[in-house]
Amino acid sequence: MTVQERFATIDRLAFEVTANAKERRHGSVTAIREILARREMLALFIRRDLKSRYKDSALGFVWTLIRPLTQLFIYYVVIGKFLQAERGIPDFAIYVFTGLTMYGLFSEIISSSTASIVGNSGLIKKVYMPRELFPLASVGSALFNFAIQFGILIVATLILRVFPLSWELLYIIPSLLVVVVFGTAFGLLLSAVNVYLRDIQYLVEVILLVMLWASPIVYAWQNAAGFLKGSFLLEIYTDNPITLAVLGFQRAMWIGGHDAVSYPGNLLLRLIIALVVGLGLVVVFQRVFSRLQGNFAQEL
């Protein structure tokens, strides 16, 4: 058989999945065990993501604050002053920054996770490790940036003497968990799908932009409730987990509007239900991720 005939024979062979069936279909419990066994590697990936993002930058992590503060300035001046939105929302700057801090966490988790597998194609093609480590590293680096912005928010409330001292601070916990859980779930799904369909990362950018304005960040929830009153769209809008998380975070950190604005009924219960649904999605989307990861090396 000549060399040309050998290559022709190889070309006729169908591609085979590089991972075995057990590896492709391992469940969430097995995945958690593998990730915990490599938790030091996960921490290494998180540090690498943070360092590479600001590599050769003079300001370093200061850039983490520049974007949200710039957004805050624009929204405060354009929407708050020019459009007079601040007239119905006390402490408008705190209100906006509170919403931006929570939404920024979700946006960073989704955008970074979506590109995480493709961005680490070199490692994936050379070394075996749980592929879930890459989107989870994006979650970890996003939480680090969130912690910096949250610290700035606390300082701002102290300077303006509007720090919330009440039991409603507990809303921070379910709100943060909802964002992290849903971000992790969709991060796993989108990172895997993006390997096969690269347009996903551009579609995600558009969706995140729409969700920014579809969340009660620069306007009060009651404005949307008044516009959608009597429509089933109000329940869909309100029960959006990101809307619930933003509202919960505002209720915890923004005390200026407790008498000026209203919140949806049973907000805490809604957050808990959203958290349970999010945990279910993590399990489902991890299984989808597990089935798709077998051909990552070939696709990359």
Summary of the structure (lengths in Angstrom):
residues: 300
radius of gyration: 22.2
end to end distance: 31.6
largest distance: 85.2
contacts: 919
relative contact order: 0.15
helix: 77%
strand: 0%
